[in-house]
Amino acid sequence: MSVDRTPGTGLALRDLSIGYPARRSGLRRTGTDRVLAEQLTATALPARLTALLGPNGSGKSTLLRTVCGLQPALAGRTEIEGRDVADTPPARLATSVAVVLTERVDPGFLSVREIVALGRTPHLGVSARMTADDHAVVQWALEVTGTAALAGRLGGELSDGQRQRVMTARALAQQPRLLILDEPTSFLDVPSRVELLDLLARLAREQDLAVLVSTHELELALRLADEVWLLPGDGRLVTGPPGLVAGEIGAAFDRGRLRFDADSLQFTIAGDK
Ligand SMILES: Nc1ncnc2c1ncn2[C@@H]1O[C@H](COP(=O)(O)OP(=O)(O)OP(=O)(O)O)[C@@H](O)[C@H]1O
């Protein structure tokens, strides 16, 4: 299913600083701002899969929440499709950005089809009625994510992996220009991880969609992504094609006997034959 639309510009970070402001007690600040990364400048372009990598606690979720306006930036700004996120009303943002975060959503007694149909909400007119086109988009999203067979099941009866696919389907049903996913592979079995990242890479190209996905699947991401954003945990964001960023991965992830080999894009255990 393709959408007729003008070329997009994706996501741009402009001198963005992310982190957590100092706590306040009344008018008094207690402590200092906790800055995770500063003055970040980067773009996630349409038709590209951008993989956000970094060790635990480096700030991946914080960055994703900040770029889509769910958390304030400490400084700088984010533009989505050329519009400053901080100045864009949420209803307008919802027509161009879909977000799948790690927070567990309770789908209650809605069926999988109804959950996926929620993705159409920003596009419905004042009557809030789904048209035949809306239903077709929902069916397409179910099919491409391999969840069509689950359409009649209750959301509350899904496994973690199935729920993750359904939330991805809901995000696709939103037909965004920018799709942001925080660790969408975390509950999936190995073949499903490959399948999902491969699907995201394909959808990015076919739908002219900018996809920004955080993952701990380093080797897979380096093979499938067009662009890598690496948060090494030292306040920087290193960006570039996988081959160029691979050298930095070692410095960010090597520990103990574990070594990342930038040529084979794989981890090895030093001393093992
Ligand atoms: N609400 C908060 N207030 C203060 N600090 C926070 C808050 N949420 C997260 N942090 C801290 O910010 C840092 C980055 O956390 P974040 O969840 O963004 O990392 P991450 O790269 O997504 O980690 P992981 O790979 O483990 O999911 C961590 O040190 C975390 O403890």
The ligand as a MOL file (V3000), in Angstrom:
LIG
                    3D

  0  0  0     0  0            999 V3000
M  V30 BEGIN CTAB
M  V30 COUNTS 31 33 0 0 0
M  V30 BEGIN ATOM
M  V30 1 N 13.0110 9.9430 34.6760 0
M  V30 2 C 14.3380 9.9230 34.8110 0
M  V30 3 N 14.9550 10.8070 35.6320 0
M  V30 4 C 16.3050 10.8240 35.7650 0
M  V30 5 N 17.1390 9.9770 35.1000 0
M  V30 6 C 16.5670 9.0890 34.2690 0
M  V30 7 C 15.1500 9.0010 34.0780 0
M  V30 8 N 14.8980 8.0210 33.1730 0
M  V30 9 C 16.1000 7.5060 32.8320 0
M  V30 10 N 17.0970 8.1440 33.4860 0
M  V30 11 C 18.5470 7.8770 33.3750 0
M  V30 12 O 18.9930 8.3320 32.1000 0
M  V30 13 C 19.9900 7.4480 31.5900 0
M  V30 14 C 19.5800 6.9850 30.2040 0
M  V30 15 O 18.4270 6.1810 30.3130 0
M  V30 16 P 17.7140 5.6040 29.0070 0
M  V30 17 O 16.5510 4.7880 29.4530 0
M  V30 18 O 17.4560 6.7100 28.0590 0
M  V30 19 O 18.8920 4.6720 28.4220 0
M  V30 20 P 18.8540 3.5640 27.2990 0
M  V30 21 O 20.0510 3.7770 26.4290 0
M  V30 22 O 17.5190 3.5460 26.6240 0
M  V30 23 O 19.0540 2.2510 28.1620 0
M  V30 24 P 18.6620 0.7060 27.9130 0
M  V30 25 O 19.5010 0.2150 26.7730 0
M  V30 26 O 19.0400 0.0750 29.2080 0
M  V30 27 O 17.1790 0.6410 27.6230 0
M  V30 28 C 20.1230 6.3070 32.5960 0
M  V30 29 O 21.2570 6.5520 33.3980 0
M  V30 30 C 18.8510 6.3890 33.4170 0
M  V30 31 O 19.0730 5.9480 34.7330 0
M  V30 END ATOM
M  V30 BEGIN BOND
M  V30 1 1 1 2
M  V30 2 1 2 3
M  V30 3 2 2 7
M  V30 4 2 3 4
M  V30 5 1 4 5
M  V30 6 2 5 6
M  V30 7 1 6 7
M  V30 8 1 6 10
M  V30 9 1 7 8
M  V30 10 2 8 9
M  V30 11 1 9 10
M  V30 12 1 10 11
M  V30 13 1 11 12
M  V30 14 1 11 30
M  V30 15 1 12 13
M  V30 16 1 13 14
M  V30 17 1 13 28
M  V30 18 1 14 15
M  V30 19 1 15 16
M  V30 20 2 16 17
M  V30 21 1 16 18
M  V30 22 1 16 19
M  V30 23 1 19 20
M  V30 24 2 20 21
M  V30 25 1 20 22
M  V30 26 1 20 23
M  V30 27 1 23 24
M  V30 28 2 24 25
M  V30 29 1 24 26
M  V30 30 1 24 27
M  V30 31 1 28 29
M  V30 32 1 28 30
M  V30 33 1 30 31
M  V30 END BOND
M  V30 END CTAB
M  END
